[in-house]
Amino acid sequence: MPNILLTRIDNRLIHGQVATQWNGTLGSNLILVANDKVAGDKVRQGLMDMAAPNGVATRYFSLQKTIDIIHKASANQKIFMIVETPEDVLTLVEGGVPIKKLNIGNMHMSEGKRQVATSVAVDDKDVTAFKKLQELGVELEIRRVPTTPIEDTAKLFN
């Protein structure tokens, strides 16, 4: 069983907040970005590598590659997984990735979305994915950084 410490939705993927605050709290030694676009974009990977903490490995896998190889992870890999959307998380969970807890961090406002929490904006597709994830037993948590209070996940469904 892979040692996934936390899975986080953050549409910026790896950036300073993730690198310093979240990774510092979790103590992961591997940040896994599961994202189809970034998996093939060496420039974005390089930029994110610069933001990653020293001594922490980074991997950039497509959703399907994550599904295919996550169970081969060594038990001493402490994995912090970052994804871009709730739909991506649903794809991973339905593909057999053992995600038990989902931190909902940055989902920025864009056309067709409504602001529901401090740093979370959703559309109907997002809400549907969150409902399915809950039905599949994934615990949802809205929290921007580890030092801020957890926000009420009922906000996602309003």
Beta strands, then each sheet from edge to edge (+ up, - down):
strand 1: 3-10
strand 2: 30-34
strand 3: 57-61
strand 4: 78-83
strand 5: 101-106
strand 6: 114-117
strand 7: 120-122
strand 8: 139-142
sheet 1: 3+ 2+ 4+ 1+ 5+ 8+
sheet 2: 6+ 7-
end
